[in-house]
Amino acid sequence: MAPETKNMTPTADTHCTNAAGTAADTASKPGVDFIRARIIEDNATGRYNGRVHTRFPPEPNGYLHLGHAKSICLNFGVAKEFSGLCNLRFDDTNPTKEEQEYVDSIREDVRWLGGDWQDREFYASNYFEQLYAYAEQLITMGKAYVDDLSAEEIREYRGTLTEPGRESPWRNRSVEENLDLFRRMRAGEFADGERVLRAKIDMTSPNLVMRDPTLYRIRHASHHRTGDTWCIYPMYDYTHCLSDSIEGITHSLCTLEFINNRELYDWVLETLGAYRPQQIEFARLNVTYTVLSKRKLIQLVKEGHVRGWDDPRMPTLCGLRRRGVPAEALREFCSRIGMARADSTVEYSMLEFCVREHLNGHAARVMAVLDPIKVVIENYPEGQVEEFDMPYHPEDESYGSRKVPFSRELYIERDDFRMEPPKKYHRLAPGAEVRLRYAYFITCREAILDDAGNVIELRCVYDPESRGGQSPDGRKVKGTIHWVSAQHAIPAEVRLYDQLFAAENPNATSEGQTFLDHINPHSLTVVEGLLEPALASLPVSDKVQFERLGYFCKDKDSTDARPVFNRTATLRDTWAKQEKKG
């Protein structure tokens, strides 16, 4: 039987939730967060007639990352808890940066994390005609105008936080002229950047977002869904609120950077007399030793600092999945960090803790040697091979067991031997006795060194009476080490991943530096490992614990002749900590 983790694929009843049960159950919880408290209040007052309808609205211009995981769990989780609905909507308003590749990856990531949008997959591009009609309505109402200022001039005219903006010379065009120009923009008469459509609000507003924001711009670019039908495209802030309104969203949950945009969100819907959802902002996710800026992640990929979007060092969901992070662990991580109103930074170690906690209960145990040193058992019969029945999980018999071959020549970890062992070192050393996991007691008699003084082979003897790891005379052996048979071991490429950045905050840079200066040169170490034979049939993406070494996931680069494993997380190693302190 091949070792494998339990099938933890989310079922129809498994969703990204921070709490479980009905709205009443949630209301009774003393630690309910402010978003759920708001929904409970809305339901109690009859707002939205007790409906709860959320949406997860990514822009298909990149791959999803850890920050999106928090939003996925929140939006789909809240919908589940309050017996509501959650849509998946792609806000595809910028054809120059959006691709079908990103759409496909987003679908896969949301499903992997447990989001179920059923048949409610929508696109902002579905509403382009309706959005255009709304724009003409704003023009007719005198609430929008076509502006000839360039993007740079618009920024200059907007003013600052301490200085009011100036009105565009084109602000007071007639309704008829604005309609004519806007229709000609749609017809493709003008070049990119030649004209824009702006809302007519207040150039002296203390909120810079409200100083006549742009609603439409010209982009002569083919859209991944609508092709060349359009050459004008709506801006995100204009599109987002109307998409929420069209879909009947009740609670539009977004991160804090949109708090100033809420006034525009409400203005557009109120001015048009459209149905208005409630926008609620929450703190975005920041994680130590990580960047979550989509622009910076794109830069890492395009400049070749990583091996693609799914590089296991990336904080993208596909990268985390390829590294071996279970969806259950990521949902637990999002649950633990909770919802807050103020930005803060979460320790990356919390994510690692959630990963270890889940895999400790769900990953099969197997043996692998990553830095091998040869052991010859001199009193073991040459040519003899025996098998030991080893359980895949010490606490769960349902995982079953496998047969592991044992022979005269073995490999153990180099770190499990010391020529001059310090105090409290219970592994192998000259004259010392240890237990080979599930096998025999062995005692080291001699270490063979090369010309440089490196240990290349250990000569040992075994106690035939200690089969299974116990001795009839009852003597105690403190150290137990893992091993593989030299004759039967499978060679493998093992990728040892560490954090991509060496600085806790990669965005904190000195003059002349960029976040790239903080890349950890040791974020990936590739070693040649030796694995027990049962791992030959392990499916790609399955996760196991290499005993005493860490949790690993079989990579998609594996071939029948050469498996590849990614380290998901290390194990705690008390001795290594003591040695480091020493």
C-alpha positions in Angstrom: 0.0 0.0 0.0 1.4 3.4 -0.9 1.6 6.0 1.8 -0.9 8.8 1.4 -2.7 11.4 3.4 -6.3 11.0 4.2 -8.7 12.4 1.6 -9.6 15.8 3.0 -11.1 17.3 -0.2 -13.8 19.7 0.8 -17.3 18.3 0.5 -20.4 20.3 -0.4 -20.8 21.1 3.4 -17.2 22.1 3.9 -16.6 25.9 3.4 -14.2 28.5 4.5 -15.7 29.5 7.8 -14.4 31.1 11.0 -17.3 29.9 12.9 -20.1 27.3 12.3 -23.8 27.1 12.6 -26.6 29.5 12.1 -26.8 33.3 12.5 -28.3 32.8 16.0 -25.4 30.6 17.0 -23.0 33.3 15.8 -24.8 36.0 17.6 -24.5 34.1 20.9 -20.7 33.9 20.6 -19.0 36.5 22.8 -16.0 36.8 20.4 -18.1 37.5 17.2 -16.2 39.9 14.9 -17.5 43.3 13.8 -18.5 42.1 10.3 -20.7 39.3 11.6 -22.1 41.7 14.3 -23.1 44.1 11.5 -24.8 41.3 9.6 -26.6 40.1 12.7 -27.8 43.7 13.3 -29.0 44.1 9.7 -30.9 40.8 9.9 -32.5 41.9 13.2 -33.7 45.2 11.7 -34.9 43.6 8.5 -32.4 45.3 6.2 -32.2 43.4 3.0 -35.2 41.3 4.3 -32.8 39.0 6.2 -30.8 38.1 3.0 -27.0 37.7 3.1 -25.4 37.7 -0.3 -21.6 38.3 -0.6 -19.1 38.0 -3.4 -15.5 37.3 -4.0 -14.4 39.8 -6.7 -10.8 39.2 -7.9 -9.3 41.1 -10.9 -8.0 38.5 -13.3 -4.6 40.2 -13.7 -2.5 37.9 -11.6 -2.6 34.8 -9.3 -4.3 34.8 -5.9 -2.2 35.0 -2.8 -2.4 34.7 1.0 -4.3 38.0 1.2 -7.0 36.7 -1.1 -7.3 33.5 1.1 -8.5 35.7 3.9 -11.1 37.3 1.7 -12.2 34.0 0.2 -12.7 32.5 3.7 -14.6 35.6 4.9 -17.0 35.9 1.9 -17.8 32.3 1.4 -17.7 31.7 5.2 -20.1 34.4 6.0 -22.5 33.3 3.3 -22.4 29.7 4.7 -22.9 30.8 8.3 -25.9 32.9 7.5 -27.5 30.5 5.0 -26.8 33.0 2.2 -25.0 33.0 -1.1 -21.6 34.0 -2.4 -20.8 34.9 -6.0 -17.5 34.5 -7.8 -17.1 37.6 -9.9 -14.2 38.6 -12.1 -13.7 42.4 -12.2 -12.3 42.3 -15.7 -12.2 46.0 -16.7 -8.6 46.3 -17.8 -7.9 44.3 -21.0 -4.2 45.2 -21.1 -3.5 43.3 -17.9 -6.0 40.5 -17.8 -5.7 37.0 -19.2 -7.7 33.7 -19.3 -4.8 32.0 -17.6 -5.5 34.1 -14.5 -9.3 33.3 -14.7 -8.5 29.6 -14.8 -6.1 29.8 -11.9 -8.5 31.8 -9.7 -11.2 29.2 -10.2 -8.9 26.4 -9.2 -7.6 28.3 -6.1 -11.1 29.2 -4.8 -12.3 25.6 -5.3 -9.2 24.3 -3.5 -9.8 26.5 -0.5 -13.4 25.3 -0.3 -15.3 28.1 -2.0 -18.5 26.9 -3.8 -20.1 29.5 -6.0 -22.4 26.9 -7.7 -23.7 28.5 -10.9 -23.0 32.1 -9.8 -19.9 32.9 -11.8 -20.1 36.4 -13.1 -17.9 38.9 -14.9 -17.9 42.7 -14.9 -17.7 42.4 -18.7 -21.2 40.8 -18.6 -22.5 44.3 -17.6 -20.6 46.5 -20.1 -23.7 47.4 -22.0 -25.6 48.2 -18.8 -22.7 50.1 -17.3 -22.5 52.2 -20.5 -26.2 53.0 -20.3 -25.7 54.1 -16.7 -22.9 56.4 -17.8 -25.1 58.0 -20.4 -27.7 58.4 -17.7 -25.2 60.3 -15.5 -24.3 62.5 -18.5 -28.0 63.3 -19.1 -28.4 64.2 -15.4 -25.4 66.6 -15.6 -23.4 64.4 -13.3 -20.7 63.3 -15.8 -18.7 65.0 -18.5 -16.1 64.2 -21.2 -12.7 65.7 -20.3 -9.9 66.4 -22.7 -7.2 66.8 -20.0 -4.4 64.2 -20.1 -3.9 61.8 -17.2 -1.0 64.0 -15.9 -3.1 67.2 -16.1 -5.9 65.5 -14.3 -3.5 64.6 -11.4 -2.3 68.2 -11.4 -5.8 69.7 -11.3 -6.9 67.3 -8.6 -4.9 69.2 -5.9 -3.6 67.8 -2.6 -4.8 67.0 0.8 -4.1 70.6 1.8 -5.1 72.3 -1.5 -8.4 72.1 -3.2 -8.6 70.9 -6.8 -9.3 73.0 -9.9 -12.1 72.5 -12.3 -11.3 71.2 -15.7 -11.8 73.7 -18.6 -14.1 71.1 -20.1 -16.2 70.5 -17.0 -19.2 72.6 -18.1 -19.8 71.1 -21.6 -23.4 70.8 -22.4 -25.2 67.5 -22.0 -25.6 67.2 -25.8 -21.9 67.7 -26.4 -20.9 65.2 -23.7 -23.3 62.6 -25.1 -21.9 63.1 -28.6 -18.3 62.9 -27.5 -18.9 59.9 -25.3 -20.6 58.0 -28.1 -17.8 58.9 -30.4 -15.4 57.6 -27.8 -17.2 54.3 -27.9 -17.2 54.3 -31.7 -13.4 54.5 -31.6 -12.8 58.0 -33.0 -10.2 59.0 -30.4 -6.8 57.6 -29.4 -5.9 56.1 -26.0 -5.7 58.8 -23.4 -7.2 61.5 -25.7 -10.4 61.8 -23.6 -12.0 60.3 -20.5 -15.4 60.4 -18.9 -15.4 61.9 -15.4 -18.0 62.2 -12.7 -19.0 65.7 -11.8 -18.9 65.8 -8.1 -16.8 68.3 -6.1 -13.3 69.5 -6.9 -13.0 70.9 -3.3 -14.0 67.7 -1.5 -11.6 66.8 1.4 -11.8 63.2 0.0 -9.6 63.3 -3.1 -11.5 60.3 -4.5 -14.5 62.5 -4.9 -12.8 65.2 -7.0 -14.4 64.3 -10.3 -13.1 60.7 -10.5 -12.6 59.1 -13.9 -15.4 56.7 -14.9 -14.3 55.6 -18.4 -11.0 55.6 -20.3 -10.1 54.7 -23.9 -8.2 51.4 -24.4 -7.9 50.1 -27.9 -7.1 46.6 -26.7 -8.7 43.2 -27.2 -10.5 41.9 -24.1 -10.1 38.3 -23.2 -13.9 37.8 -23.2 -15.4 40.6 -25.4 -12.7 40.7 -28.0 -12.7 44.0 -29.9 -16.3 44.9 -29.2 -15.3 47.7 -26.9 -12.5 50.3 -27.0 -13.7 52.2 -23.9 -13.6 50.5 -20.5 -15.1 51.4 -17.2 -12.9 52.1 -14.2 -12.9 49.7 -11.2 -14.6 52.0 -8.7 -17.5 52.7 -11.1 -17.8 49.1 -12.1 -17.5 47.5 -8.8 -20.4 49.2 -7.0 -22.8 48.7 -10.0 -21.8 45.1 -10.3 -22.6 44.6 -6.6 -25.9 46.3 -7.2 -26.9 44.3 -10.3 -26.1 41.1 -8.5 -28.1 42.0 -5.4 -25.2 41.8 -3.1 -26.1 42.7 0.5 -22.7 43.1 2.2 -19.7 44.2 0.0 -16.7 43.2 2.1 -13.4 44.7 1.1 -10.0 45.7 2.6 -9.2 48.9 4.3 -7.6 50.6 1.3 -11.1 51.0 -0.1 -12.4 53.0 2.9 -12.0 56.3 1.1 -13.7 54.9 -2.0 -16.8 54.0 -0.1 -18.1 57.6 -0.5 -17.8 57.2 -4.3 -19.4 53.7 -4.1 -22.4 55.2 -2.4 -22.5 58.3 -4.6 -22.7 56.4 -7.8 -25.6 54.1 -6.6 -27.5 56.9 -4.9 -27.2 59.3 -7.9 -28.5 56.6 -10.2 -31.2 55.5 -7.8 -29.9 52.0 -7.9 -30.1 49.3 -5.2 -27.3 49.9 -2.7 -25.4 47.2 -0.8 -23.4 48.0 2.3 -19.7 48.2 1.9 -17.7 47.1 5.0 -13.9 47.3 5.2 -11.6 45.0 7.1 -7.9 44.9 7.6 -5.8 43.4 4.9 -3.5 40.5 5.6 0.2 41.3 6.1 2.6 38.5 6.8 6.3 38.7 7.9 9.0 37.8 5.5 6.5 38.1 2.6 5.3 40.6 0.0 1.6 40.5 -1.0 1.7 43.3 -3.6 0.5 41.9 -6.9 2.8 44.2 -8.7 5.8 42.9 -6.8 4.7 39.3 -7.3 4.5 39.9 -11.0 8.0 41.4 -10.9 9.4 38.4 -9.1 8.0 36.1 -11.8 8.8 38.2 -14.9 12.4 38.9 -13.8 13.1 35.3 -13.0 13.7 35.6 -9.3 11.4 32.6 -8.8 10.4 29.7 -11.1 6.9 30.9 -11.9 3.6 31.8 -10.1 3.5 28.4 -8.5 7.0 28.4 -7.1 6.7 26.9 -3.6 8.4 30.0 -2.2 5.7 32.3 -3.5 2.8 33.4 -1.2 0.4 32.6 -4.1 -2.2 30.0 -3.4 -0.9 27.8 -6.2 2.6 28.2 -4.8 1.4 27.2 -1.3 -0.5 24.3 -2.7 2.5 23.1 -4.7 4.6 23.4 -1.5 2.2 21.1 0.2 0.2 23.5 2.4 -3.2 21.8 3.1 -6.3 23.9 2.4 -7.5 22.9 5.9 -4.4 24.5 7.4 -4.8 27.7 5.4 -8.4 28.0 6.5 -7.4 27.5 10.1 -4.8 30.2 9.7 -7.4 32.6 8.4 -9.7 31.7 11.2 -7.0 32.3 13.8 -6.0 35.7 12.6 -9.7 36.8 12.6 -11.1 40.1 11.4 -9.9 43.5 12.5 -10.5 47.1 11.6 -6.8 48.1 11.7 -3.9 46.8 9.7 -1.4 44.6 11.5 1.2 42.0 10.6 0.9 38.3 11.2 3.9 36.1 12.0 4.7 33.7 9.2 5.4 31.2 12.0 1.6 31.1 12.7 1.0 29.7 9.2 3.7 27.1 9.7 2.1 26.2 13.1 -1.3 25.6 11.4 0.4 23.5 8.7 2.3 21.4 11.2 -0.8 21.0 13.4 -2.8 19.6 10.5 -0.2 17.4 8.9 0.8 15.9 12.3 -2.7 14.3 12.4 -3.1 13.6 8.6 0.3 12.9 7.1 1.7 9.3 6.7 5.1 8.7 8.3 7.9 7.4 6.1 11.7 7.2 6.1 14.1 9.2 4.0 17.7 10.2 4.3 18.7 13.6 2.9 22.4 13.8 3.9 23.5 10.2 3.8 26.3 8.4 5.5 26.8 4.7 4.8 26.5 2.1 7.6 27.8 -1.4 7.2 26.6 -3.9 9.8 29.5 -6.3 9.9 27.8 -9.2 11.7 24.7 -9.1 9.5 24.7 -11.9 6.9 25.7 -10.8 3.5 23.0 -11.1 0.9 20.2 -11.4 3.5 17.2 -9.2 3.3 14.3 -9.1 5.7 11.3 -6.9 6.0 9.8 -4.9 8.8 6.1 -4.0 9.0 5.9 -0.3 9.8 2.7 1.7 10.4 2.1 4.7 8.4 0.7 6.6 11.4 1.6 5.9 15.0 -1.8 7.0 16.3 -4.2 6.0 13.5 -4.4 2.4 12.4 -6.6 3.3 9.5 -3.6 4.5 7.6 -2.4 0.9 7.4 1.3 -0.2 7.1 3.9 -1.1 4.6 6.9 -3.5 4.4 10.3 -1.9 4.6 13.3 -3.9 3.5 16.4 -4.2 5.7 19.9 -5.3 4.6 23.5 -5.3 5.6 24.3 -1.9 4.2 22.1 1.1 5.2 22.2 4.9 5.0 21.5 7.2 8.0 21.5 10.9 8.3 25.0 12.4 8.7 23.7 14.6 11.5 22.9 11.4 13.4 26.6 10.7 14.0 29.3 12.5 15.9 32.9 11.5 16.3 33.0 13.5 19.6 29.5 13.7 20.9 28.6 16.5 23.3 26.6 15.9 26.5 23.0 14.8 26.0 23.7 13.6 22.5 21.8 10.3 22.2 22.5 9.4 18.6 25.3 7.4 17.1 28.9 7.8 18.0 32.0 5.6 18.4 31.0 3.0 21.0 27.5 4.2 21.3 24.4 2.1 20.8 21.2 3.4 19.1 17.9 1.9 17.9 17.2 1.8 14.2 13.5 2.7 13.8 11.4 -0.5 14.0 14.5 -2.6 13.4 17.5 -3.5 15.6 19.9 -2.0 18.1 23.3 -1.2 16.5 26.6 -0.2 18.0 29.3 1.8 16.2 32.7 0.2 16.2 34.6 2.3 13.7 34.3 5.4 11.5 36.1 5.4 8.1 37.4 8.8 7.1 38.6 10.2 3.8 41.8 12.1 3.3 40.1 15.4 4.3 38.9 13.8 7.6 35.3 13.5 6.6 33.3 10.4 7.8 32.4 8.4 4.7 31.4 5.1 6.3 30.5 3.6 9.7 31.2 0.1 10.7 28.7 -1.2 13.2 27.4 -4.4 14.7 23.8 -5.3 15.5 22.0 -7.2 18.3 19.9 -10.0 16.6 17.9 -10.3 19.8 16.6 -6.7 19.5 14.5 -7.2 16.4 11.6 -4.7 16.4 13.5 -2.3 18.6 13.4 -4.0 21.9 16.0 -6.2 23.7 15.2 -9.2 25.9 17.5 -8.1 28.6 15.6 -4.9 29.0 18.4 -2.5 28.5 17.5 1.1 27.6 18.6 2.8 24.5 17.7 6.5 24.4 18.4 7.3 20.8 16.2 6.2 17.8 17.3 7.1 14.3 15.7 6.5 10.9 17.4 4.7 8.0 17.0 3.3 4.5 18.4 0.1 2.9 21.2 1.0 0.5 20.2 -1.8 -1.8 16.5 -0.7 -2.0 16.6 3.0 -1.5 15.1 5.3 -4.2 17.1 8.3 -5.3 15.1 11.5 -5.3 15.5 15.2 -5.7 14.5 17.0 -2.6 13.9 20.7 -2.5 14.4 22.4 0.8 12.5 25.6 0.8 12.9 28.5 3.2 11.4 32.0 3.3 11.9 33.9 0.1 12.9 37.0 1.9 15.6 37.4 4.7 14.1 40.5 6.1 11.0 40.5 8.3 9.6 43.4 6.4 10.9 43.2 2.8 9.1 46.5 2.0 11.2 48.4 4.5 14.2 49.5 2.3 17.0 52.0 2.6 17.7 54.7 0.0 18.7 53.0 -3.2 17.3 49.6 -2.2 14.3 47.8 -3.4 12.4 44.8 -1.9 14.5 42.6 -4.2 17.6 43.4 -2.1 16.0 41.4 0.7 15.7 38.1 -1.3 17.0 35.2 0.7 19.9 33.6 -1.3 19.3 30.4 0.7 15.5 30.2 0.0 16.0 27.0 -2.0 18.5 24.2 -1.4 18.4 21.1 -3.6 19.7 17.8 -2.2 19.9 14.3 -3.5 17.9 12.2 -1.1 17.3 8.5 -0.6 13.8 7.2 0.1 12.2 4.0 1.3 10.7 2.0 -1.6 7.1 2.6 -0.7 7.4 6.2 -1.8 7.8 5.1 -5.4 4.0 4.8 -5.8 3.1 8.0 -3.9 0.7 10.2 -6.0 1.8 13.7 -7.0 0.7 16.3 -4.4 0.4 13.8 -1.6 1.9 14.8 1.6 4.0 12.8 4.0 6.3 13.2 7.0 9.8 12.2 6.5 10.4 11.0 10.0 12.5 13.4 12.1 13.0 15.7 9.1 9.8 17.5 8.3 6.7 17.4 6.1 7.1 16.9 2.4 4.9 17.0 -0.7 5.5 15.1 -4.0 6.1 17.6 -6.7 4.6 17.6 -10.2 8.1 17.6 -11.7 8.4 14.0 -10.6 9.0 11.2 -13.1 8.8 7.4 -12.6 12.6 7.3 -12.6 13.1 10.3 -10.4 10.6 11.6 -7.8 10.8 15.1 -6.6 9.8 16.3 -3.1 9.2 19.7 -1.7 9.7 20.5 1.9 6.4 21.9 3.2 7.6 22.6 6.8 10.3 21.5 9.2 9.8 19.7 12.5 10.8 21.1 15.8 14.2 19.9 16.7 15.1 20.3 20.3 18.6 19.1 19.9 19.3 21.5 17.0 18.2 24.4 19.1 20.4 23.3 22.0 23.4 22.9 19.6 22.8 26.3 18.0 22.7 27.9 21.5 25.9 26.1 22.4 
